[in-house]
């Protein structure tokens, strides 16, 4: 068989194997409380790593302590943990689209790239650059597969 044919077979096999992998959901907890949900939705539109508990507590008109209790009860995680996760999750489409890690990290409110990279690696198990590269490879593989009539 030709090299092109073999490549097509390998790609088809890889895609079949990827489809058989168990799904690991990436999810971000979301509250039932409507006022808190509105703040979370607004945050997800423009996540910034530096937003503080006191800011949200003030908007909701409750004390810091009441806010932290409400947040943990609604989300199952602390505000800081959720904020970090939200910033990282919001960065995924941009990285997959090939945007520079530096731009994504700074837009997310991180003061330096190593802080963003450390949090990204802690949450997803790989660096932002590795994620971006893997997304490019997946995109190229699917494009090639579709061109072959897959």
PAZANU-927362 format. One line per 4 residues: number of its first residue (from 1); their letters; for each residue x, y, z of N, C-alpha, C. Coordinates in steps of 0.001 Angstrom, whole numbers, plus 500000, padded with zeros to 6 digits. Layout:
! PAZANU-927362
NUM	a	X Y Z X Y Z X Y Z; ...
This chain:
! PAZANU-927362
1	xxxx	500828 498802 500000 500000 500000 500000 500871 501260 500000; 500330 502315 499442 501063 503581 499367 501167 504206 500755; 502119 505135 500883 502302 505843 502149 501042 506615 502510; 500382 507214 501519 499155 507984 501768 498055 507073 502307
5	xxxx	497933 505884 501719 496924 504925 502163 497195 504479 503605; 498474 504197 503896 498842 503780 505249 498548 504883 506261; 498859 506130 505893 498570 507254 506792 497075 507343 507071; 496280 507137 506060 494827 507170 506228 494345 506089 507170
9	xxxx	494918 504894 507031 494544 503793 507914 494952 504071 509358; 496149 504613 509534 496625 504941 510885 495734 506007 511509; 495413 507045 510741 494532 508103 511266 493173 507542 511654; 492624 506705 510791 491320 506107 511078 491385 505274 512359
13	xxxx	492459 504519 512521 492631 503724 513728 492749 504613 514967; 493550 505660 514852 493708 506577 515985 492388 507228 516364; 491646 507689 515385 490354 508311 515674 489399 507324 516319; 489431 506080 515853 488590 505054 516448 488987 504813 517900
17	xxxx	490283 504762 518168 490766 504552 519540 490408 505730 520436; 490553 506939 519926 490208 508127 520722 488729 508093 521091; 487895 507699 520162 486460 507631 520439 486106 506583 521481; 486978 505627 521694 486732 504573 522683 487231 504943 524086
21	xxxx	488017 505998 524177 488544 506408 525480 487412 506825 526403; 487539 506520 527687 486502 506982 528620 486521 508504 528691; 485343 509070 528765 485229 510513 528819 485549 511003 530223; 486348 512041 530291 486647 512682 531571 486025 514066 531496
25	xxxx	484916 514242 532175 484227 515514 532035 485018 516674 532629; 485046 517750 531874 485561 519004 532391 484338 519819 532731; 484187 520092 533975 483009 520832 534367 483346 521876 535396; 482528 522856 535420 482672 523935 536370 481385 523977 537160
29	xxxx	481465 523864 538486 480229 523918 539270 479498 525232 539018; 478166 525161 539068 477358 526358 538856 476256 526386 539904; 475977 527558 540460 475029 527645 541583 473568 527638 541154; 472711 527246 542079 471265 527367 541890 470788 528765 542285
33	xxxx	471469 529383 543241 471108 530730 543693 471195 531696 542507; 470077 532356 542196 470001 533183 540992 470946 534382 541016; 471074 535039 542154 471965 536207 542231 473421 535783 542056; 473778 534687 542682 475138 534177 542546 475372 533670 541121
37	xxxx	474370 533027 540550 474486 532533 539174 474721 533689 538202; 474068 534815 538427 474258 535980 537554 475700 536477 537641; 476255 536519 538842 477653 536931 539001 478587 535948 538293; 478308 534673 538423 479141 533653 537775 479076 533769 536257
41	xxxx	477871 533969 535717 477736 534128 534263 478526 535338 533771; 478406 536458 534487 479158 537664 534109 480658 537404 534172; 481088 536692 535205 482509 536393 535354 483014 535540 534197; 482226 534552 533804 482648 533656 532726 482762 534374 531387
45	xxxx	482010 535455 531214 482122 536247 529986 483465 536959 529928; 483987 537358 531081 485270 538062 531156 485976 537674 532455; 486539 536464 532499 487193 536013 533733 488484 536783 534012; 488644 537149 535259 489843 537859 535701 490285 537231 537013
49	xxxx	491511 536752 537053 492017 536017 538210 492088 536864 539481; 492023 538171 539342 492197 539030 540523 490897 539444 541204; 489736 539042 540714 488489 539436 541365 488464 538863 542780; 487925 539627 543720 487997 539250 545136 486629 538890 545717
53	xxxx	486654 538109 546765 485450 537717 547500 484672 538946 547942; 485370 539917 548486 484706 541115 549004 483919 541842 547915; 484421 541822 546684 483722 542468 545574 482358 541813 545346; 482352 540505 545310 481103 539785 545059 480164 539872 546253
57	xxxx	480705 539788 547462 479869 539901 548661 479169 541257 548677; 479901 542295 548318 479321 543643 548297 478203 543750 547263; 478431 543205 546083 477408 543236 545033 476145 542516 545505; 476326 541421 546233 475178 540653 546719 474568 541264 547974
61	xxxx	475255 542229 548574 474730 542875 549774 474779 542004 551007; 475789 541135 551075 475948 540270 552247 477387 540362 552757; 477598 539866 553961 478945 539916 554542 479859 538923 553837; 481132 539144 554007 482136 538240 553432 481916 536812 553931
65	xxxx	481669 536685 555215 481477 535363 555812 480231 534679 555241; 479135 535428 555141 477910 534852 554566 478139 534451 553114; 478873 535288 552389 479152 534981 550988 479971 533699 550867; 481029 533578 551649 481886 532388 551517 481113 531119 551880
69	xxxx	480228 531208 552879 479399 530046 553227 478447 529698 552087; 477776 530714 551566 476842 530511 550456 477570 529919 549253; 478700 530486 548929 479443 530034 547754 479837 528571 547897; 480400 528211 549028 480833 526822 549228 479640 525869 549217
73	xxxx	478527 526287 549822 477332 525439 549851 476784 525242 548426; 476765 526299 547636 476225 526231 546274 477160 525520 545300; 478457 525725 545476 479422 525253 544474 480189 524002 544881; 480319 523760 546153 481093 522612 546607 482589 522862 546637
77	xxxx	482995 524075 546269 484405 524475 546305 484467 525922 546795; 485656 526338 547164 485832 527719 547605 485760 528679 546417; 485543 529943 546725 485519 530979 545693 486834 531014 544929; 487952 530948 545637 489266 531025 545002 489466 529855 544041
81	xxxx	489102 528659 544471 489234 527482 543611 488367 527619 542369; 487117 528030 542563 486207 528187 541420 486730 529251 540456; 487187 530367 541003 487703 531459 540165 488879 530976 539322; 489785 530218 539932 490928 529683 539190 490468 528739 538089
85	xxxx	489538 527850 538425 489025 526905 537435 488342 527639 536291; 487543 528647 536622 486815 529401 535590 487788 530092 534646; 488843 530664 535187 489840 531333 534336 490520 530339 533397; 490851 529176 533907 491513 528164 533081 490550 527632 532016
89	xxxx	489328 527286 532418 488366 526756 531455 488068 527767 530357; 487988 529036 530719 487721 530077 529719 488881 530207 528731; 490063 529808 529144 491230 529919 528259 491293 528792 527227; 490607 527693 527446 490741 526522 526580 490380 526791 525118
93	xxxx	489241 527415 524831 488940 527663 523411 489966 528571 522731; 490466 529541 523465 491446 530456 522884 492756 529732 522588; 493185 528892 523508 494410 528121 523279 494219 527144 522122; 493060 526492 522081 492781 525540 521004 492760 526239 519648
97	xxxx	492385 527515 519643 492366 528292 518401 493757 528776 518011; 494759 528494 518871 496135 528836 518530 496635 530154 519091; 495853 530797 519963 496312 532063 520534 497539 531847 521405; 498355 532867 521489 499583 532797 522286 499244 532657 523768
101	xxxx	499973 531787 524443 499772 531563 525874 499916 532872 526637; 500875 533691 526265 501093 534970 526946 499838 535833 526899; 499238 535976 525741 498032 536799 525612 496885 536248 526442; 496685 534944 526378 495590 534308 527108 495794 534489 528612
105	xxxx	497006 534264 529086 497307 534377 530518 497102 535804 531015; 497604 536767 530278 497473 538166 530702 496019 538622 530649; 495284 538205 529631 493861 538561 529541 493058 537956 530684; 493491 536809 531182 492802 536153 532297 493154 536790 533640
109	xxxx	494041 537779 533608 494362 538496 534835 495579 537987 535570; 496278 537027 534983 497493 536544 535628 498599 537555 535389; 499351 537847 536427 500405 538854 536311 501633 538320 535595; 501779 536990 535572 502909 536414 534862 502526 535053 534282
113	xxxx	503250 534662 533287 502939 533431 532561 503208 532189 533416; 504286 532147 534215 504503 530956 535054 503349 530668 536021; 502717 531708 536564 501584 531481 537475 500426 530821 536719; 500147 531303 535524 499099 530719 534691 499444 529278 534324
117	xxxx	500679 529065 533904 501122 527732 533503 501034 526742 534664; 501435 527177 535850 501376 526312 537036 499934 525915 537338; 499022 526886 537320 497616 526587 537611 497029 525696 536521; 497353 525968 535269 496870 525172 534144 497334 523724 534301
121	xxxx	498615 523552 534587 499186 522210 534731 498554 521476 535924; 498341 522195 537017 497744 521596 538210 496329 521102 537916; 495581 521866 537132 494187 521513 536876 494010 520498 535750; 494835 520617 534703 494615 519774 533521 495713 518766 533247
125	xxxx	496794 518823 533995 497839 517822 533858 498844 518059 532749; 498719 519171 532032 499697 519496 531003 499847 521008 530932; 500845 521441 530218 501076 522882 530087 500120 523471 529054; 499894 524786 529100 499061 525421 528079 499617 525225 526662
129	xxxx	500932 525262 526524 501535 525065 525201 501279 523644 524692; 501395 522663 525585 501130 521278 525191 499656 521114 524812; 498764 521754 525552 497339 521697 525232 497086 522310 523852; 497682 523482 523609 497511 524174 522332 498032 523303 521181
133	xxxx	499208 522705 521368 499794 521846 520337 498914 520623 520079; 498407 520004 521132 497539 518833 520966 496247 519218 520247; 495714 520397 520559 494498 520860 519882 494761 521063 518395; 495913 521611 518063 496274 521800 516645 496374 520451 515934
137	xxxx	497014 519492 516597 497181 518171 515998 495831 517480 515805; 494938 517602 516802 493602 517016 516669 492862 517653 515497; 492959 518964 515406 492287 519680 514324 492825 519243 512965; 494143 519130 512853 494757 518707 511597 494359 517277 511252
141	xxxx	494344 516394 512247 493981 514995 512013 492533 514887 511538; 491631 515638 512169 490223 515575 511755 490047 516171 510364; 490778 517235 510059 490705 517834 508722 491173 516844 507665; 492302 516195 507938 492837 515198 507001 491846 514044 506836
145	xxxx	491262 513610 507950 490314 512489 507932 489095 512866 507098; 488586 514095 507282 487412 514526 506521 487737 514631 505031; 488954 515079 504689 489353 515176 503291 489403 513805 502623; 489687 512771 503436 489777 511420 502893 488392 510780 502798
149	xx	487365 511543 503177 486000 511017 503059 485543 510313 504325; 486204 510600 505455 485866 509928 506717 484711 510480 507431
